[in-house]
Amino acid sequence: MVAQLKDTEEDHAHWLEQQLRLIELIGEGNYYQSQL
C-alpha cells in the first residue's frame, strides 16, 4: 500500500510539473481558457 501511495504521489508531481511548464509556454490566460 505504501508503494502504491508513493506511485500516486509521483504521478501527481509529474502531472503538476507538466502543467507548470504548459503555463510557462502558453501563458496563464491561455492555460485557464484551455481548462474550461
DOTORMAR-909926 format. One line per field, with one value per atom (N, C-alpha, C, O): x, y, z; residue number from 1. Coordinates in pm, 1 decimal, decimal comma, m for minus. Example, Ala and Ser with C-alpha at 12.3 -4.5 7.8 and 13.67 -1.06 7.14 Angstrom:
<sites>
u	[1319,0; 1230,0; 1320,0; 1423,6; 1285,0; 1367,0; 1290,0; 1340,9]
v	[m569,0; m450,0; m330,0; m331,9; m225,0; m106,0; 3,0; 113,8]
w	[780,0; 780,0; 780,0; 846,5; 708,0; 714,0; 787,0; 803,9]
num	[1; 1; 1; 1; 2; 2; 2; 2]
</sites>
This chain:
<sites>
u	[82,1; 0,0; 87,0; 54,2; 195,6; 285,1; 343,4; 354,7; 380,2; 435,5; 332,4; 366,0; 208,5; 102,5; 83,5; 66,3; 86,3; 72,8; 188,6; 169,4; 309,2; 426,6; 413,2; 443,0; 368,4; 346,6; 246,1; 267,7; 137,8; 34,0; 88,5; 59,8; 166,5; 225,2; 323,3; 326,8; 402,6; 497,7; 423,9; 464,8; 315,8; 235,4; 176,5; 174,8; 128,7; 70,3; 176,2; 150,9; 293,8; 403,0; 441,4; 465,8; 446,9; 481,1; 374,4; 407,0; 247,4; 138,1; 147,7; 130,8; 175,2; 184,4; 300,6; 287,1; 413,4; 528,2; 493,0; 531,7; 420,0; 378,0; 286,1; 298,8; 193,6; 101,5; 176,6; 146,6; 273,8; 351,7; 432,5; 444,3; 488,5; 561,5; 467,4; 502,7; 348,4; 250,0; 212,8; 200,8; 194,6; 164,2; 277,7; 253,2; 401,3; 516,2; 515,1; 548,2; 477,3; 479,4; 367,8; 392,4; 245,7; 131,5; 73,7; m12,5; 119,5; 69,6; m50,4; m122,9; m69,3; m177,5; m315,7; m398,9; m339,4; m471,9; m511,5; m622,5; m421,0; m449,8; m462,7; m544,6; m382,0; m390,6; m528,3; m594,6; m570,8; m700,7; m814,4; m911,1; m802,4; m906,0; m911,9; m1020,3; m797,9; m795,3; m851,5; m885,1; m862,1; m912,8; m1064,6; m1123,5; m1127,5; m1273,7; m1346,3; m1469,4]
v	[m119,3; 0,0; 126,4; 224,1; 124,7; 240,4; 265,5; 380,3; 159,0; 173,6; 234,9; 318,2; 193,7; 248,5; 397,5; 476,0; 437,3; 579,2; 659,6; 770,2; 604,2; 673,1; 690,9; 797,8; 586,2; 592,6; 702,1; 779,4; 708,0; 807,5; 948,1; 1038,0; 967,2; 1098,6; 1138,6; 1254,7; 1043,9; 1072,6; 1108,4; 1199,4; 1037,7; 1068,7; 1209,1; 1283,8; 1243,9; 1376,4; 1484,6; 1588,2; 1461,4; 1558,9; 1577,6; 1689,8; 1467,9; 1475,2; 1555,1; 1639,4; 1527,9; 1599,7; 1749,4; 1832,8; 1782,3; 1922,4; 1992,3; 2106,8; 1924,6; 1982,1; 2008,5; 2111,1; 1916,7; 1935,5; 2056,6; 2134,1; 2072,9; 2185,7; 2317,6; 2414,6; 2321,5; 2443,8; 2478,1; 2595,3; 2376,5; 2400,6; 2453,7; 2543,7; 2397,6; 2442,3; 2588,5; 2665,7; 2626,7; 2766,6; 2856,7; 2964,5; 2813,7; 2893,5; 2909,9; 3016,7; 2804,5; 2808,2; 2893,7; 2974,2; 2876,7; 2942,1; 3058,6; 3130,7; 3077,7; 3187,5; 3145,7; 3052,2; 3217,6; 3183,4; 3193,6; 3104,3; 3302,8; 3323,3; 3211,2; 3158,4; 3174,7; 3066,6; 2932,7; 2849,2; 2912,4; 2787,1; 2774,1; 2671,2; 2880,1; 2874,5; 2858,1; 2786,5; 2924,4; 2912,0; 2768,3; 2717,8; 2703,2; 2566,0; 2466,6; 2354,0; 2506,0; 2416,1; 2421,1; 2338,2; 2517,3; 2529,8; 2432,2; 2430,5]
w	[0,0; 0,0; 0,0; m67,4; 74,0; 77,1; m61,3; m104,3; m130,5; m265,5; m359,6; m443,7; m345,0; m430,5; m402,4; m495,7; m276,1; m242,6; m298,2; m348,5; m289,2; m342,4; m493,0; m546,4; m561,2; m705,9; m741,0; m834,3; m666,8; m691,7; m671,5; m750,5; m566,6; m539,4; m649,3; m690,0; m697,2; m804,9; m932,8; m1004,9; m961,2; m1079,8; m1069,5; m1167,3; m951,8; m932,7; m947,9; m1009,4; m892,6; m904,1; m1050,4; m1094,6; m1125,6; m1267,8; m1343,5; m1427,1; m1313,7; m1379,7; m1349,9; m1438,9; m1223,2; m1184,1; m1254,7; m1298,0; m1266,1; m1337,4; m1483,1; m1539,1; m1544,3; m1683,6; m1697,2; m1792,0; m1602,8; m1608,2; m1592,9; m1662,5; m1502,5; m1482,9; m1607,6; m1643,3; m1674,5; m1800,0; m1907,2; m1983,4; m1912,0; m2010,6; m1987,2; m2082,4; m1860,7; m1828,0; m1874,3; m1928,5; m1853,5; m1898,6; m2050,3; m2101,8; m2121,1; m2267,5; m2326,7; m2416,5; m2277,2; m2342,3; m2262,4; m2312,5; m2139,9; m2056,9; m1973,7; m2007,6; m1863,9; m1771,0; m1833,8; m1817,9; m1905,2; m1963,4; m2057,3; m2048,7; m2146,9; m2241,3; m2170,5; m2208,9; m2067,2; m1991,6; m1927,6; m1940,9; m1857,7; m1790,4; m1890,2; m1864,2; m2003,7; m2106,0; m2158,7; m2187,8; m2171,0; m2222,1; m2121,1; m2157,9; m1995,4; m1891,5; m1877,7; m1808,3; m1942,9; m1932,1; m2019,7; m2021,5]
num	[1; 1; 1; 1; 2; 2; 2; 2; 3; 3; 3; 3; 4; 4; 4; 4; 5; 5; 5; 5; 6; 6; 6; 6; 7; 7; 7; 7; 8; 8; 8; 8; 9; 9; 9; 9; 10; 10; 10; 10; 11; 11; 11; 11; 12; 12; 12; 12; 13; 13; 13; 13; 14; 14; 14; 14; 15; 15; 15; 15; 16; 16; 16; 16; 17; 17; 17; 17; 18; 18; 18; 18; 19; 19; 19; 19; 20; 20; 20; 20; 21; 21; 21; 21; 22; 22; 22; 22; 23; 23; 23; 23; 24; 24; 24; 24; 25; 25; 25; 25; 26; 26; 26; 26; 27; 27; 27; 27; 28; 28; 28; 28; 29; 29; 29; 29; 30; 30; 30; 30; 31; 31; 31; 31; 32; 32; 32; 32; 33; 33; 33; 33; 34; 34; 34; 34; 35; 35; 35; 35; 36; 36; 36; 36]
</sites>
